[in-house]
Amino acid sequence: MAIYKTSKVVAAIAAAAFSFSASANELDSLRDLQLQLLERFDLLEQEVQMLRGTVEEQARTIQTLQSDGRSRYLDLDSRISALSTQPPATAILAPAQPAVDPADSIGLNPVVSNGESDSQVAASAAQPALLPIEQPSPLPTPVSQPQVELGDPALENQRYQAAFSLIRERQFDAAKDALNLFIQQYPDGKLLADAKYWLAQVYDAQQQSDQAVIAFSQLLANHPDYRRAPQARLKLGQILIRQDKLEEANRVFTALIELHGDTEQADEARRLLNP
């Protein structure tokens, strides 16, 4: 009887041990699953940011095309109005000069009388003659020089879209080269701030935190009124937290709350702000 009870106790202990081991394995599996879900969430967040950027860039392109078309229409209309109000060109009248033969001046040509009086000859000589309006001579063809691409809005937008498409295709190395080249070629371009913003995002996507911090900091310093400044400040603070630079991150979050307090990025900064 005692042996039977002992065997029951041993079986219960073994069952409990097995149950505990199974629970530990389940906890490990759940922990791994949680980490995978977090990684996927980060990737989805980056994808959402890129999709939002794509939509914004397409809207900006449409707005630019509409503005260019409106400007061309107004320019054409002003030229047509100027042409319609311009008086017609008139011929220039100048007194006719009798042709003088060099032989007459030395008496070589004989004088032929056709019955006209001197007064008739003088009157016919005094009648004005129409002179053609002198046309300006064509300008010389300039020597072909390499065209400078600065300041060409159509070409600027085309090159920016080409660089941004590399980000959508996750070709980050090629995107970095294209964006850096764009920034050098268009230092005063309309899309300069956008190029700097996405260059910083590419640095962050490639885990190049130091370069990302520098890129975001320069963007905010040179373009304080940039429309994506709240997103840039939030991303900069998050990178600084990952680098354990909490004081710098707090300063960035504080500035974000003060400058853009009514945005969702400011709400996230309040949550991340360390006391």
C-alpha beads as a LAMMPS data file, in Angstrom:
LAMMPS data file: protein, C-alpha beads

275 atoms
274 bonds

1 atom types
1 bond types

-500.0 500.0 xlo xhi
-500.0 500.0 ylo yhi
-500.0 500.0 zlo zhi

Masses

1 110.0

Atoms # bond

1 1 1 0.000 0.000 0.000
2 1 1 2.846 2.374 0.890
3 1 1 4.583 1.574 -2.387
4 1 1 1.413 2.356 -4.283
5 1 1 1.092 5.756 -2.572
6 1 1 4.734 6.496 -3.211
7 1 1 4.364 5.712 -6.893
8 1 1 1.366 8.021 -7.069
9 1 1 3.378 10.843 -5.500
10 1 1 6.251 10.271 -7.911
11 1 1 3.855 10.288 -10.844
12 1 1 2.283 13.528 -9.646
13 1 1 5.705 15.152 -9.252
14 1 1 6.720 14.002 -12.734
15 1 1 3.492 15.333 -14.190
16 1 1 4.028 18.681 -12.470
17 1 1 7.613 18.838 -13.712
18 1 1 6.478 18.054 -17.226
19 1 1 3.763 20.686 -16.994
20 1 1 6.278 23.266 -15.744
21 1 1 8.671 22.414 -18.564
22 1 1 5.888 22.724 -21.103
23 1 1 4.879 26.094 -19.629
24 1 1 8.484 27.328 -19.858
25 1 1 8.687 26.270 -23.489
26 1 1 5.421 28.023 -24.232
27 1 1 6.726 31.200 -22.573
28 1 1 9.857 31.069 -24.717
29 1 1 7.751 30.555 -27.820
30 1 1 5.506 33.459 -26.874
31 1 1 8.540 35.647 -26.244
32 1 1 9.983 34.799 -29.654
33 1 1 6.628 35.449 -31.254
34 1 1 6.416 38.819 -29.527
35 1 1 9.840 39.812 -30.819
36 1 1 8.868 38.796 -34.337
37 1 1 5.669 40.808 -34.088
38 1 1 7.627 43.865 -32.917
39 1 1 10.041 43.550 -35.817
40 1 1 7.169 43.228 -38.268
41 1 1 5.478 46.216 -36.673
42 1 1 8.616 48.318 -37.186
43 1 1 8.795 47.250 -40.824
44 1 1 5.113 48.038 -41.341
45 1 1 5.595 51.427 -39.733
46 1 1 8.413 52.219 -42.138
47 1 1 6.300 51.060 -45.062
48 1 1 3.420 53.285 -43.952
49 1 1 5.754 56.274 -43.713
50 1 1 7.071 55.605 -47.208
51 1 1 3.552 55.196 -48.595
52 1 1 2.508 58.451 -46.969
53 1 1 5.544 60.098 -48.492
54 1 1 4.636 58.698 -51.899
55 1 1 1.121 60.118 -51.680
56 1 1 2.440 63.500 -50.565
57 1 1 4.996 63.591 -53.361
58 1 1 2.384 62.712 -55.966
59 1 1 0.111 65.457 -54.672
60 1 1 3.017 67.887 -54.763
61 1 1 3.840 66.855 -58.344
62 1 1 0.237 67.420 -59.430
63 1 1 0.240 70.827 -57.749
64 1 1 3.511 71.759 -59.472
65 1 1 2.196 70.680 -62.873
66 1 1 -1.001 72.663 -62.359
67 1 1 0.980 75.730 -61.314
68 1 1 3.310 75.428 -64.326
69 1 1 0.364 75.032 -66.692
70 1 1 -1.356 78.081 -65.197
71 1 1 1.831 80.145 -65.498
72 1 1 2.302 79.151 -69.136
73 1 1 -1.306 80.001 -69.921
74 1 1 -0.998 83.441 -68.312
75 1 1 2.279 84.088 -70.128
76 1 1 0.737 83.111 -73.476
77 1 1 -2.314 85.252 -72.801
78 1 1 -0.154 88.276 -71.946
79 1 1 1.867 87.833 -75.148
80 1 1 -1.272 87.608 -77.275
81 1 1 -2.664 90.747 -75.593
82 1 1 0.590 92.595 -76.227
83 1 1 0.546 91.630 -79.899
84 1 1 -3.093 92.667 -80.320
85 1 1 -2.458 96.149 -78.864
86 1 1 0.784 96.782 -80.778
87 1 1 0.321 99.247 -83.734
88 1 1 1.071 97.804 -87.180
89 1 1 4.488 98.484 -88.646
90 1 1 4.583 101.281 -91.246
91 1 1 6.982 101.718 -94.103
92 1 1 9.605 104.408 -93.716
93 1 1 9.454 107.188 -96.320
94 1 1 12.693 108.748 -97.452
95 1 1 13.465 111.117 -100.292
96 1 1 14.714 109.351 -103.341
97 1 1 18.246 110.153 -104.326
98 1 1 19.044 110.211 -108.006
99 1 1 21.472 107.623 -109.044
100 1 1 24.767 109.171 -109.999
101 1 1 26.952 107.450 -112.524
102 1 1 30.626 108.068 -111.987
103 1 1 30.960 108.696 -115.677
104 1 1 28.604 111.705 -115.404
105 1 1 30.845 113.416 -112.924
106 1 1 33.677 113.527 -115.447
107 1 1 31.510 114.159 -118.519
108 1 1 31.845 110.751 -120.167
109 1 1 28.154 109.945 -120.494
110 1 1 26.261 111.918 -123.125
111 1 1 23.244 113.969 -122.047
112 1 1 20.131 112.532 -123.704
113 1 1 17.146 114.822 -123.963
114 1 1 13.731 113.155 -123.897
115 1 1 11.686 116.302 -124.184
116 1 1 11.116 116.799 -120.462
117 1 1 11.645 120.176 -118.938
118 1 1 14.030 120.783 -116.102
119 1 1 11.093 121.390 -113.771
120 1 1 9.558 118.033 -114.651
121 1 1 12.824 116.287 -114.028
122 1 1 13.271 118.077 -110.732
123 1 1 9.707 117.228 -109.697
124 1 1 10.132 113.563 -110.508
125 1 1 13.389 113.504 -108.604
126 1 1 11.781 115.133 -105.571
127 1 1 9.038 112.486 -105.247
128 1 1 9.586 110.280 -102.215
129 1 1 10.333 106.604 -102.694
130 1 1 9.490 103.736 -100.382
131 1 1 12.472 102.219 -98.669
132 1 1 12.217 98.687 -97.260
133 1 1 12.475 98.335 -93.509
134 1 1 15.863 96.984 -92.694
135 1 1 15.636 93.563 -91.071
136 1 1 18.011 92.861 -88.185
137 1 1 20.780 90.521 -89.100
138 1 1 20.499 87.097 -87.466
139 1 1 22.480 86.621 -84.309
140 1 1 25.481 84.374 -84.579
141 1 1 24.876 80.846 -83.425
142 1 1 26.380 80.504 -79.932
143 1 1 28.926 77.860 -79.284
144 1 1 27.261 74.907 -77.608
145 1 1 27.978 74.838 -73.893
146 1 1 27.059 72.135 -71.415
147 1 1 23.646 72.963 -69.991
148 1 1 23.442 73.681 -66.292
149 1 1 20.568 71.789 -64.695
150 1 1 20.146 74.149 -61.756
151 1 1 16.841 75.912 -61.575
152 1 1 14.987 73.711 -64.086
153 1 1 11.779 72.722 -62.234
154 1 1 10.799 69.975 -64.665
155 1 1 14.190 68.323 -64.560
156 1 1 14.473 68.817 -60.807
157 1 1 11.198 67.024 -60.152
158 1 1 12.105 64.228 -62.558
159 1 1 15.420 63.546 -60.834
160 1 1 13.838 63.719 -57.398
161 1 1 11.155 61.210 -58.357
162 1 1 13.828 58.890 -59.762
163 1 1 15.709 58.998 -56.460
164 1 1 12.540 58.487 -54.426
165 1 1 11.517 55.487 -56.521
166 1 1 14.725 53.776 -55.373
167 1 1 13.516 54.121 -51.782
168 1 1 10.191 52.499 -52.644
169 1 1 12.116 49.640 -54.207
170 1 1 14.259 49.425 -51.022
171 1 1 17.459 49.998 -53.004
172 1 1 18.850 52.083 -50.184
173 1 1 22.473 52.302 -51.326
174 1 1 21.469 53.557 -54.760
175 1 1 18.920 55.890 -53.153
176 1 1 21.610 57.440 -50.942
177 1 1 23.846 58.119 -53.932
178 1 1 20.973 59.598 -55.934
179 1 1 19.786 61.828 -53.077
180 1 1 23.290 63.075 -52.282
181 1 1 23.808 63.912 -55.965
182 1 1 20.442 65.671 -56.074
183 1 1 21.332 67.788 -53.023
184 1 1 24.590 68.848 -54.671
185 1 1 22.974 69.676 -58.020
186 1 1 20.010 71.587 -56.597
187 1 1 21.250 73.507 -53.534
188 1 1 18.378 76.004 -53.942
189 1 1 15.777 73.629 -55.343
190 1 1 12.166 73.454 -54.242
191 1 1 12.568 69.788 -53.301
192 1 1 15.838 70.197 -51.399
193 1 1 14.285 69.744 -47.944
194 1 1 12.380 66.656 -49.116
195 1 1 15.582 65.114 -50.437
196 1 1 17.355 65.757 -47.117
197 1 1 14.462 64.278 -45.159
198 1 1 14.392 61.029 -47.120
199 1 1 18.172 60.773 -47.038
200 1 1 17.993 60.854 -43.238
201 1 1 15.230 58.227 -43.318
202 1 1 17.405 55.975 -45.496
203 1 1 20.280 56.309 -43.036
204 1 1 17.935 55.259 -40.241
205 1 1 16.557 52.326 -42.251
206 1 1 20.108 51.066 -42.726
207 1 1 20.835 51.409 -38.992
208 1 1 23.383 54.184 -39.644
209 1 1 22.316 56.094 -36.575
210 1 1 25.147 58.633 -36.456
211 1 1 24.587 59.694 -40.074
212 1 1 20.840 59.804 -39.483
213 1 1 21.274 62.102 -36.455
214 1 1 23.495 64.436 -38.469
215 1 1 21.123 64.445 -41.441
216 1 1 17.998 65.142 -39.356
217 1 1 19.809 67.835 -37.330
218 1 1 21.009 69.628 -40.474
219 1 1 17.544 69.396 -41.996
220 1 1 15.903 71.011 -38.972
221 1 1 18.614 73.672 -38.708
222 1 1 18.481 74.691 -42.364
223 1 1 14.734 74.231 -42.934
224 1 1 12.940 75.018 -39.651
225 1 1 9.606 75.611 -41.417
226 1 1 9.691 72.357 -43.364
227 1 1 6.281 70.692 -43.448
228 1 1 7.701 67.398 -42.143
229 1 1 9.585 69.015 -39.270
230 1 1 7.404 67.265 -36.613
231 1 1 8.157 63.839 -38.109
232 1 1 11.857 64.695 -38.361
233 1 1 12.068 65.815 -34.713
234 1 1 10.228 62.733 -33.478
235 1 1 12.475 60.401 -35.477
236 1 1 15.578 62.245 -34.262
237 1 1 14.490 61.853 -30.641
238 1 1 13.760 58.148 -31.113
239 1 1 17.209 57.570 -32.600
240 1 1 18.834 59.415 -29.690
241 1 1 16.934 57.171 -27.253
242 1 1 18.309 54.121 -29.040
243 1 1 21.766 55.610 -28.591
244 1 1 21.091 56.107 -24.832
245 1 1 21.405 59.889 -25.251
246 1 1 18.377 60.618 -23.115
247 1 1 19.157 64.253 -22.313
248 1 1 19.540 65.136 -25.979
249 1 1 16.375 63.207 -26.776
250 1 1 14.478 65.122 -24.094
251 1 1 15.619 68.432 -25.581
252 1 1 14.422 67.348 -29.016
253 1 1 11.045 66.182 -27.649
254 1 1 10.631 69.408 -25.672
255 1 1 11.270 71.476 -28.791
256 1 1 8.804 69.321 -30.713
257 1 1 6.082 69.901 -28.105
258 1 1 6.746 73.655 -28.000
259 1 1 6.812 74.121 -31.776
260 1 1 4.211 71.570 -32.882
261 1 1 2.127 70.943 -29.791
262 1 1 -1.103 70.117 -31.638
263 1 1 0.315 67.274 -33.739
264 1 1 0.252 63.537 -33.171
265 1 1 4.048 63.609 -33.156
266 1 1 3.920 65.926 -30.151
267 1 1 1.599 63.496 -28.370
268 1 1 4.088 60.703 -28.991
269 1 1 6.893 62.965 -27.735
270 1 1 4.998 63.565 -24.485
271 1 1 4.729 59.825 -24.022
272 1 1 8.429 59.269 -24.659
273 1 1 9.633 62.272 -22.685
274 1 1 11.611 61.124 -19.648
275 1 1 11.024 63.002 -16.382

Bonds

1 1 1 2
2 1 2 3
3 1 3 4
4 1 4 5
5 1 5 6
6 1 6 7
7 1 7 8
8 1 8 9
9 1 9 10
10 1 10 11
11 1 11 12
12 1 12 13
13 1 13 14
14 1 14 15
15 1 15 16
16 1 16 17
17 1 17 18
18 1 18 19
19 1 19 20
20 1 20 21
21 1 21 22
22 1 22 23
23 1 23 24
24 1 24 25
25 1 25 26
26 1 26 27
27 1 27 28
28 1 28 29
29 1 29 30
30 1 30 31
31 1 31 32
32 1 32 33
33 1 33 34
34 1 34 35
35 1 35 36
36 1 36 37
37 1 37 38
38 1 38 39
39 1 39 40
40 1 40 41
41 1 41 42
42 1 42 43
43 1 43 44
44 1 44 45
45 1 45 46
46 1 46 47
47 1 47 48
48 1 48 49
49 1 49 50
50 1 50 51
51 1 51 52
52 1 52 53
53 1 53 54
54 1 54 55
55 1 55 56
56 1 56 57
57 1 57 58
58 1 58 59
59 1 59 60
60 1 60 61
61 1 61 62
62 1 62 63
63 1 63 64
64 1 64 65
65 1 65 66
66 1 66 67
67 1 67 68
68 1 68 69
69 1 69 70
70 1 70 71
71 1 71 72
72 1 72 73
73 1 73 74
74 1 74 75
75 1 75 76
76 1 76 77
77 1 77 78
78 1 78 79
79 1 79 80
80 1 80 81
81 1 81 82
82 1 82 83
83 1 83 84
84 1 84 85
85 1 85 86
86 1 86 87
87 1 87 88
88 1 88 89
89 1 89 90
90 1 90 91
91 1 91 92
92 1 92 93
93 1 93 94
94 1 94 95
95 1 95 96
96 1 96 97
97 1 97 98
98 1 98 99
99 1 99 100
100 1 100 101
101 1 101 102
102 1 102 103
103 1 103 104
104 1 104 105
105 1 105 106
106 1 106 107
107 1 107 108
108 1 108 109
109 1 109 110
110 1 110 111
111 1 111 112
112 1 112 113
113 1 113 114
114 1 114 115
115 1 115 116
116 1 116 117
117 1 117 118
118 1 118 119
119 1 119 120
120 1 120 121
121 1 121 122
122 1 122 123
123 1 123 124
124 1 124 125
125 1 125 126
126 1 126 127
127 1 127 128
128 1 128 129
129 1 129 130
130 1 130 131
131 1 131 132
132 1 132 133
133 1 133 134
134 1 134 135
135 1 135 136
136 1 136 137
137 1 137 138
138 1 138 139
139 1 139 140
140 1 140 141
141 1 141 142
142 1 142 143
143 1 143 144
144 1 144 145
145 1 145 146
146 1 146 147
147 1 147 148
148 1 148 149
149 1 149 150
150 1 150 151
151 1 151 152
152 1 152 153
153 1 153 154
154 1 154 155
155 1 155 156
156 1 156 157
157 1 157 158
158 1 158 159
159 1 159 160
160 1 160 161
161 1 161 162
162 1 162 163
163 1 163 164
164 1 164 165
165 1 165 166
166 1 166 167
167 1 167 168
168 1 168 169
169 1 169 170
170 1 170 171
171 1 171 172
172 1 172 173
173 1 173 174
174 1 174 175
175 1 175 176
176 1 176 177
177 1 177 178
178 1 178 179
179 1 179 180
180 1 180 181
181 1 181 182
182 1 182 183
183 1 183 184
184 1 184 185
185 1 185 186
186 1 186 187
187 1 187 188
188 1 188 189
189 1 189 190
190 1 190 191
191 1 191 192
192 1 192 193
193 1 193 194
194 1 194 195
195 1 195 196
196 1 196 197
197 1 197 198
198 1 198 199
199 1 199 200
200 1 200 201
201 1 201 202
202 1 202 203
203 1 203 204
204 1 204 205
205 1 205 206
206 1 206 207
207 1 207 208
208 1 208 209
209 1 209 210
210 1 210 211
211 1 211 212
212 1 212 213
213 1 213 214
214 1 214 215
215 1 215 216
216 1 216 217
217 1 217 218
218 1 218 219
219 1 219 220
220 1 220 221
221 1 221 222
222 1 222 223
223 1 223 224
224 1 224 225
225 1 225 226
226 1 226 227
227 1 227 228
228 1 228 229
229 1 229 230
230 1 230 231
231 1 231 232
232 1 232 233
233 1 233 234
234 1 234 235
235 1 235 236
236 1 236 237
237 1 237 238
238 1 238 239
239 1 239 240
240 1 240 241
241 1 241 242
242 1 242 243
243 1 243 244
244 1 244 245
245 1 245 246
246 1 246 247
247 1 247 248
248 1 248 249
249 1 249 250
250 1 250 251
251 1 251 252
252 1 252 253
253 1 253 254
254 1 254 255
255 1 255 256
256 1 256 257
257 1 257 258
258 1 258 259
259 1 259 260
260 1 260 261
261 1 261 262
262 1 262 263
263 1 263 264
264 1 264 265
265 1 265 266
266 1 266 267
267 1 267 268
268 1 268 269
269 1 269 270
270 1 270 271
271 1 271 272
272 1 272 273
273 1 273 274
274 1 274 275
